[in-house]
Amino acid sequence: MFIIGERINGMFKSVAEAIQKKDKKVIRDLALKQVNAGANALDLNVGPAVAEPLEAMIWLIETVQEVAKVTLSIDTTKPEVMEAGLKICQNQAIINSISAVKEKMDTLIPLAKKYNSLIIGLTLDEKGIPQTVEGRTELACTILTRLIDEEISPENLYLDPLILPVNVAQDQCPLVLETIKQIKLLSDPPPKTLLGLSNVSQKTLDRSLVNRTYAVMSLAYGLDGAILDPLDEELMKAVITAELLLNKFIYCDSYLEAYRKK
């Protein structure tokens, strides 16, 4: 599974303080710990409390790239911050995210094309998040069709059917699993699927247990990637073991260690 580390986010108090104080050590340590724990990419979000988000994003990207040569996911709602971030990424970056709102697609898809970025597409439009498999799949198709019209390969797209917290939208958990399966039928090659995994466990008592259980279930339905906490060891073990049992790599007694080295 393509794992995007979620920990460099200004919503976390320690990260917000590090950004405000320009404390590179905190950010570098978080980047290295996530990569060493198995993250293939790192999501970067300066958070809502930053006075100059463009300057903060540039500092954050430059700080991470000093120690980690991985894919970076630029997580912002501001197009000018997004482009500033894409410009300085040393590797192919990820736009996090593009919804099915026409204005968002008109603004961000040209940036994806200009910088050859990967894209996280959200099954969300002006009306919000659909409450049915069909509604989410239709919005996924809207984003996919627009990308194809712009001559962007479906292989550059990760579609996120938007899992909601189980404590307020329990019925949506199986619905999202079915949506993952349906998205795979939209094109050939099929678009990839991704979840912001931690959303499912918001304000639950045992977040780690909820996250790792839903991760395993989602993998069985064809999930390709997730934004998650790679520092959660039990979650990572569950993800690796699920991929083993889905026959995605060859078993050996030390498969956890072998997977991480890979």
C-alpha positions in Angstrom: 0.0 0.0 0.0 1.1 3.5 -0.8 1.5 5.1 2.6 1.4 8.9 3.1 2.5 10.0 6.6 0.1 12.4 8.2 2.1 13.7 11.1 3.6 16.9 9.7 0.4 18.9 10.1 -0.1 22.2 11.8 -3.2 20.8 13.5 -0.8 19.0 15.8 0.3 21.4 18.6 4.0 20.5 18.4 4.1 21.0 14.6 2.3 24.3 14.8 4.8 25.5 17.4 7.7 24.3 15.2 6.4 26.1 12.2 5.9 29.3 14.2 9.4 29.1 15.7 11.1 27.8 12.5 12.3 24.9 14.6 13.8 22.6 11.9 14.8 19.8 14.3 11.2 18.9 15.2 10.1 18.8 11.5 13.2 16.9 10.4 12.8 14.3 13.2 9.1 13.8 12.2 10.0 13.4 8.6 12.7 10.8 9.2 10.7 8.8 11.8 7.8 8.5 9.4 10.0 7.4 6.5 11.9 4.9 8.6 8.5 3.5 9.8 7.5 2.8 6.2 6.0 6.0 4.8 6.3 6.3 1.0 5.3 10.0 1.0 4.8 12.7 3.5 1.7 15.0 3.7 2.6 18.6 4.6 0.0 20.9 6.0 0.9 24.2 7.7 -2.4 24.3 9.6 -5.0 27.1 10.0 -3.2 29.3 12.5 -0.3 30.4 10.3 -0.2 34.1 9.4 1.7 33.6 6.1 0.8 30.1 4.8 2.8 30.5 1.6 6.0 31.3 3.3 5.4 28.6 5.9 4.8 26.0 3.2 8.0 26.8 1.4 9.9 26.6 4.7 8.3 23.3 5.5 9.0 21.7 2.2 12.6 22.9 2.2 13.1 21.6 5.7 11.8 18.2 4.9 13.7 17.9 1.7 17.0 18.5 3.5 16.6 15.1 5.2 14.0 13.0 3.3 14.0 12.5 -0.5 10.5 11.2 -0.7 7.3 12.2 -2.5 5.6 15.2 -0.8 1.8 15.7 -0.6 1.0 19.4 -0.6 -2.0 19.8 1.6 -3.6 23.2 1.2 -6.9 24.8 0.1 -5.0 27.9 -1.3 -4.0 27.6 -5.0 -1.1 30.1 -4.6 0.3 28.0 -1.8 -0.1 24.9 -3.8 1.8 26.2 -6.8 4.5 27.7 -4.7 5.0 24.2 -3.1 4.9 22.3 -6.4 7.5 24.6 -7.8 10.2 23.6 -5.3 9.5 19.9 -4.8 12.5 17.9 -5.9 10.4 14.8 -6.8 7.0 14.4 -8.4 4.6 15.8 -5.8 1.0 15.1 -4.9 -1.8 17.7 -5.0 -4.0 17.2 -1.9 -6.6 17.6 -3.0 -9.0 18.3 -5.9 -12.8 17.9 -5.4 -15.5 17.6 -8.1 -16.4 21.2 -7.6 -15.9 22.8 -11.1 -14.0 25.9 -9.8 -11.6 23.6 -7.9 -11.0 21.5 -11.0 -10.5 24.6 -13.2 -7.9 25.9 -10.9 -5.9 22.9 -9.8 -6.0 20.5 -12.7 -3.9 22.9 -14.9 -1.4 22.9 -12.0 -1.3 19.1 -12.0 -0.6 19.1 -15.7 2.0 21.8 -15.5 4.0 20.1 -12.8 3.2 16.5 -13.7 1.7 16.0 -10.2 -0.1 13.1 -8.7 -3.6 14.0 -7.6 -5.9 13.1 -4.7 -9.4 13.5 -5.9 -12.3 13.8 -3.4 -15.8 12.5 -4.0 -17.2 15.9 -2.9 -19.0 18.6 -4.8 -21.0 21.8 -4.0 -23.7 19.7 -2.4 -21.3 17.9 0.0 -20.4 14.2 0.3 -23.0 11.9 -1.3 -24.6 9.4 1.0 -24.7 6.6 -1.5 -22.2 4.4 -3.4 -23.7 5.6 -6.7 -23.3 9.3 -5.7 -19.7 8.9 -4.6 -18.9 6.9 -7.7 -20.5 9.4 -10.0 -18.3 12.2 -8.6 -15.2 10.0 -8.9 -16.1 9.5 -12.5 -16.5 13.3 -12.9 -13.0 13.9 -11.7 -11.6 11.0 -13.8 -13.3 12.2 -17.0 -12.0 15.7 -16.5 -8.4 14.4 -16.2 -8.7 12.2 -19.2 -10.1 15.2 -21.2 -7.0 17.1 -20.0 -4.8 14.2 -21.2 -3.7 13.3 -17.7 -3.3 9.6 -17.1 -5.7 7.8 -14.7 -2.5 6.3 -13.2 -1.7 9.7 -11.7 -5.0 9.8 -9.8 -5.9 8.6 -6.3 -9.6 8.8 -5.7 -10.7 9.2 -2.1 -14.3 8.2 -1.3 -14.1 10.1 2.0 -14.6 7.9 5.0 -16.5 9.6 7.9 -16.1 9.1 11.6 -17.7 5.8 12.7 -19.2 7.4 15.8 -21.4 9.8 13.7 -21.8 7.9 10.4 -21.4 4.2 11.1 -23.6 3.3 8.1 -21.0 5.0 5.8 -18.2 2.5 6.6 -19.5 -0.4 4.5 -20.7 2.1 1.9 -17.2 3.4 1.4 -15.8 -0.1 1.0 -18.2 -0.8 -1.8 -17.3 2.5 -3.4 -13.6 1.5 -3.5 -14.6 -1.6 -5.4 -16.8 0.3 -7.8 -14.1 3.0 -8.6 -11.9 0.2 -9.9 -14.4 -0.3 -12.7 -14.3 3.2 -14.1 -11.4 2.9 -16.5 -8.6 0.7 -17.8 -6.0 1.2 -16.3 -8.2 1.8 -13.2 -7.6 4.8 -11.0 -6.1 4.2 -7.7 -8.0 4.6 -4.4 -6.9 6.2 -1.2 -8.4 7.0 2.2 -7.6 9.6 4.9 -7.7 6.7 7.3 -7.7 8.6 10.6 -11.0 10.2 9.8 -12.8 6.9 10.6 -11.7 7.0 14.2 -12.2 10.6 15.1 -13.2 11.0 18.8 -13.5 7.2 19.3 -12.1 5.6 22.4 -9.5 3.3 20.8 -8.4 5.1 17.6 -5.6 2.7 16.8 -7.8 -0.3 16.9 -10.5 1.3 14.7 -7.9 2.5 12.2 -6.1 -0.7 11.8 -9.3 -2.8 11.5 -10.7 -0.5 8.8 -7.3 -0.4 7.0 -7.3 -4.2 6.7 -11.0 -4.2 5.5 -10.3 -1.6 2.9 -7.2 -3.4 1.6 -9.4 -6.4 1.0 -11.7 -4.3 -1.1 -8.8 -3.0 -3.2 -7.5 0.1 -1.5 -4.2 1.3 -2.9 -3.1 4.0 -0.5 -3.8 5.8 2.7 -2.9 8.9 4.6 -2.2 7.6 8.1 0.1 7.6 11.1 3.1 5.3 10.2 4.4 5.8 13.8 1.5 3.6 14.9 3.4 0.3 15.0 0.3 -2.0 15.4 -1.4 -0.3 12.4 1.7 -0.8 10.2 1.9 -4.4 11.2 -1.7 -4.9 10.4 -1.3 -3.3 7.0 1.8 -5.3 6.1 0.2 -8.6 7.2 -3.0 -7.8 5.3 -1.0 -7.3 2.1 0.8 -10.6 2.7 -2.5 -12.4 3.1 -3.7 -10.8 -0.1 -0.7 -12.4 -1.8 1.0 -9.1 -2.7 4.4 -10.4 -1.7 6.1 -13.7 -0.8 6.0 -15.0 2.8 9.0 -15.4 4.9 9.2 -15.7 8.7 10.7 -12.2 8.9 8.2 -10.7 6.5 7.6 -7.6 8.6 11.3 -6.7 8.5 11.6 -7.7 4.8 8.7 -5.5 3.8 10.1 -2.5 5.6 13.5 -3.0 3.9 11.8 -3.2 0.5 
